């Protein structure tokens, strides 16, 4: 083979590898009422040096804003369409024609994910329709001549029945044979990825005594774990979690399917009853995991050393309309005004010494004391009224003290009454899953709002 032919072959190999190289992207969620426009968001994504972006739909304004950029894009079929698409090729074709064809290839759509964490839901009808829907979507892409888009679906770690030690990784028995095995067959045949959401924060925060924080933050100096089954030695929790899934796939007969980290991150804030959610830990984790993803040569994991792990960091913004625990609204690299929560470079090129000092963490040990739930600053008054009615409708004499003649009726203020109702509701129903959220209208406080003879109920940690 001549020199020119060798150079061309080398170029082709490097180009094919570049598509799935150690580029780091960002998840662009839209669950906020105060987020920048798509065009401004694309500029901010570029400022983070992100090479990929994942959105949770096929928002046309975002896809237009991404046209003629060098940013690879992942889009998503909504969860609620999966059952219908699974049995209707025409509907699948229509969805692709409407949501992919108008933008491709000017927008570099490279991944099409069917639903989000479907196997974490209790809707087993959708579980069983997931892989048929993935097949339909891939057929639709081929019908429209689109061949550079990989089809997959993101899974959370709860698809595993066993994850420790990693070599004992096993998929849940309710999905293993009927859903996961055909999915792996599809991913293997189409050379796609097992898209995986990996959050060391959650196992660490649920067991901070036995799992060391530095091990979860990828900065352990003297902490290692050796898997007795495989003999592999681990230096961080992230690798353990990923390898548990790799071993689970191997157990089903698919040892070589590539893993794509669809989400990973660490919360920069949260509630008083949550541990370790702060800017220091978030910056430390995300900077360390980006270094891992962008390392040259690639680091891989102990079960797959040297293998590239493409990834998306979660998330672009703190999103104020996400439900659930306070951490859910605090995973952003940026505040909604576009300013950074902390410095980070998703290309992994900025030395640690060039970043500004981080604020010292204050909640790496669980808060012990009383917490109240009150109306959040700036909450819409009419919405607060509706939330007050909801809290009072739950029974257990939740709101008796703020009724006419009650010891907490004065001052006769909507905010005071609602704050009492929120605290009373939370103190009674927290153990049953009640939260201090009320659609973003409530916030936790460690400052006792009680006054006079009126004592506000609290939660004690």
RACORBEL-V492565 format. One record per backbone hydrogen bond with DSSP energy under -1.0 kcal/mol. CO is the residue of the C=O (numbers start at 1). NH is the residue of the N-H. E is the energy in kcal/mol with one decimal. If there is no record, write none. Layout:
co=CO nh=NH e=E
co=CO nh=NH e=E
This chain:
co=2 nh=6 e=-2.3
co=3 nh=7 e=-2.3
co=4 nh=8 e=-2.4
co=5 nh=9 e=-2.7
co=6 nh=10 e=-2.7
co=7 nh=11 e=-2.3
co=8 nh=12 e=-2.5
co=9 nh=13 e=-2.4
co=10 nh=14 e=-2.4
co=11 nh=15 e=-2.4
co=12 nh=16 e=-2.3
co=13 nh=17 e=-2.1
co=14 nh=18 e=-1.9
co=15 nh=19 e=-1.2
co=18 nh=21 e=-1.3
co=21 nh=23 e=-2.7
co=23 nh=311 e=-1.3
co=24 nh=51 e=-2.3
co=25 nh=313 e=-2.7
co=26 nh=54 e=-2.1
co=27 nh=316 e=-2.8
co=30 nh=32 e=-1.8
co=31 nh=321 e=-2.5
co=37 nh=41 e=-2.7
co=38 nh=42 e=-2.3
co=39 nh=43 e=-1.5
co=40 nh=44 e=-2.1
co=41 nh=45 e=-2.5
co=42 nh=46 e=-2.1
co=43 nh=47 e=-1.9
co=44 nh=48 e=-1.3
co=45 nh=50 e=-1.8
co=46 nh=49 e=-1.8
co=48 nh=346 e=-2.7
co=51 nh=72 e=-2.4
co=52 nh=26 e=-1.6
co=53 nh=74 e=-2.4
co=54 nh=28 e=-3.1
co=57 nh=76 e=-1.8
co=59 nh=63 e=-2.4
co=60 nh=64 e=-2.3
co=61 nh=65 e=-2.0
co=62 nh=66 e=-1.4
co=64 nh=67 e=-1.4
co=66 nh=69 e=-1.4
co=72 nh=53 e=-2.3
co=73 nh=110 e=-3.0
co=73 nh=111 e=-1.7
co=74 nh=55 e=-2.6
co=75 nh=113 e=-2.9
co=77 nh=115 e=-1.7
co=78 nh=81 e=-1.6
co=79 nh=82 e=-1.4
co=81 nh=85 e=-2.7
co=82 nh=86 e=-2.3
co=85 nh=88 e=-1.3
co=88 nh=92 e=-2.0
co=89 nh=93 e=-2.9
co=90 nh=94 e=-2.5
co=91 nh=95 e=-2.3
co=92 nh=96 e=-2.3
co=93 nh=97 e=-2.6
co=94 nh=98 e=-2.1
co=95 nh=99 e=-2.4
co=96 nh=100 e=-2.4
co=96 nh=101 e=-2.1
co=100 nh=103 e=-1.6
co=100 nh=104 e=-2.3
co=103 nh=107 e=-2.9
co=106 nh=68 e=-2.3
co=107 nh=109 e=-2.8
co=108 nh=73 e=-2.8
co=110 nh=150 e=-2.9
co=111 nh=75 e=-2.3
co=112 nh=152 e=-1.6
co=113 nh=77 e=-2.7
co=117 nh=120 e=-1.5
co=118 nh=121 e=-1.5
co=122 nh=124 e=-1.6
co=123 nh=127 e=-1.5
co=124 nh=128 e=-1.9
co=127 nh=130 e=-1.3
co=129 nh=133 e=-1.9
co=130 nh=134 e=-2.1
co=131 nh=135 e=-2.3
co=132 nh=136 e=-2.2
co=133 nh=137 e=-2.5
co=134 nh=138 e=-2.1
co=135 nh=139 e=-2.4
co=136 nh=140 e=-2.3
co=137 nh=141 e=-2.1
co=138 nh=142 e=-2.2
co=139 nh=143 e=-2.4
co=140 nh=144 e=-1.7
co=141 nh=146 e=-3.1
co=142 nh=145 e=-1.8
co=150 nh=112 e=-2.9
co=152 nh=114 e=-2.9
co=154 nh=117 e=-1.1
co=155 nh=197 e=-2.9
co=156 nh=159 e=-1.5
co=157 nh=160 e=-1.9
co=159 nh=172 e=-2.7
co=162 nh=170 e=-2.2
co=165 nh=168 e=-2.7
co=166 nh=169 e=-2.2
co=170 nh=161 e=-3.4
co=170 nh=162 e=-1.6
co=172 nh=175 e=-1.3
co=172 nh=176 e=-2.3
co=175 nh=179 e=-2.2
co=175 nh=180 e=-2.8
co=176 nh=181 e=-2.2
co=179 nh=183 e=-1.8
co=180 nh=184 e=-2.9
co=181 nh=185 e=-2.2
co=182 nh=186 e=-2.1
co=183 nh=187 e=-2.8
co=184 nh=188 e=-2.6
co=185 nh=189 e=-2.3
co=186 nh=190 e=-2.2
co=187 nh=192 e=-2.3
co=194 nh=260 e=-2.2
co=195 nh=155 e=-2.0
co=196 nh=262 e=-1.5
co=196 nh=263 e=-1.1
co=199 nh=202 e=-1.2
co=200 nh=204 e=-2.1
co=201 nh=205 e=-3.1
co=202 nh=206 e=-1.5
co=204 nh=207 e=-1.2
co=207 nh=211 e=-2.0
co=212 nh=216 e=-1.6
co=213 nh=217 e=-2.0
co=214 nh=219 e=-2.8
co=215 nh=237 e=-1.9
co=225 nh=234 e=-3.6
co=227 nh=231 e=-2.8
co=232 nh=227 e=-3.0
co=234 nh=225 e=-2.2
co=236 nh=240 e=-1.2
co=237 nh=241 e=-2.3
co=238 nh=242 e=-2.4
co=239 nh=243 e=-2.6
co=240 nh=244 e=-1.8
co=241 nh=245 e=-1.2
co=242 nh=246 e=-1.9
co=243 nh=247 e=-2.9
co=244 nh=248 e=-1.6
co=245 nh=249 e=-2.4
co=246 nh=250 e=-2.2
co=247 nh=251 e=-2.2
co=249 nh=254 e=-2.6
co=250 nh=253 e=-1.7
co=258 nh=194 e=-3.0
co=260 nh=196 e=-2.7
co=260 nh=262 e=-1.1
co=261 nh=312 e=-2.0
co=263 nh=198 e=-2.9
co=264 nh=314 e=-3.2
co=271 nh=274 e=-1.7
co=276 nh=278 e=-1.1
co=278 nh=282 e=-2.3
co=279 nh=283 e=-2.7
co=280 nh=284 e=-2.3
co=281 nh=285 e=-3.0
co=282 nh=286 e=-2.5
co=283 nh=287 e=-2.5
co=284 nh=288 e=-2.2
co=285 nh=289 e=-2.9
co=286 nh=290 e=-2.0
co=287 nh=291 e=-2.0
co=288 nh=292 e=-1.9
co=289 nh=293 e=-2.4
co=290 nh=294 e=-2.3
co=299 nh=306 e=-1.6
co=301 nh=304 e=-1.0
co=304 nh=307 e=-1.6
co=310 nh=261 e=-2.6
co=311 nh=25 e=-2.8
co=313 nh=27 e=-2.8
co=315 nh=333 e=-1.9
co=316 nh=334 e=-1.8
co=319 nh=322 e=-1.2
co=325 nh=328 e=-1.5
co=326 nh=329 e=-1.4
co=327 nh=330 e=-2.3
co=330 nh=268 e=-3.8
co=333 nh=341 e=-2.5
co=334 nh=318 e=-1.5
co=335 nh=338 e=-2.5
co=339 nh=335 e=-3.1
co=345 nh=348 e=-2.0
co=351 nh=354 e=-1.8
co=352 nh=355 e=-1.5
co=363 nh=276 e=-3.4
co=369 nh=461 e=-3.0
co=371 nh=459 e=-2.7
co=372 nh=445 e=-2.2
co=374 nh=443 e=-2.6
co=376 nh=379 e=-1.7
co=380 nh=384 e=-2.3
co=381 nh=385 e=-2.0
co=382 nh=386 e=-1.5
co=383 nh=387 e=-2.3
co=384 nh=388 e=-2.6
co=385 nh=389 e=-1.9
co=386 nh=390 e=-2.1
co=387 nh=391 e=-2.7
co=388 nh=392 e=-2.2
co=389 nh=393 e=-1.1
co=391 nh=394 e=-1.0
co=395 nh=398 e=-1.4
co=399 nh=402 e=-1.5
co=400 nh=403 e=-1.6
co=401 nh=408 e=-2.6
co=403 nh=406 e=-3.1
co=406 nh=409 e=-1.6
co=411 nh=413 e=-2.4
co=413 nh=417 e=-2.9
co=414 nh=418 e=-2.9
co=415 nh=419 e=-2.5
co=416 nh=420 e=-2.3
co=417 nh=421 e=-2.6
co=418 nh=422 e=-3.1
co=419 nh=423 e=-2.3
co=420 nh=424 e=-2.8
co=421 nh=425 e=-2.9
co=422 nh=426 e=-2.6
co=423 nh=427 e=-2.4
co=424 nh=428 e=-1.4
co=425 nh=429 e=-2.6
co=426 nh=430 e=-1.8
co=429 nh=434 e=-3.1
co=430 nh=433 e=-1.9
co=435 nh=437 e=-1.2
co=437 nh=442 e=-2.0
co=438 nh=441 e=-1.5
co=441 nh=376 e=-3.4
co=443 nh=374 e=-2.6
co=445 nh=372 e=-3.0
co=451 nh=454 e=-2.4
co=454 nh=451 e=-1.7
co=459 nh=371 e=-2.6
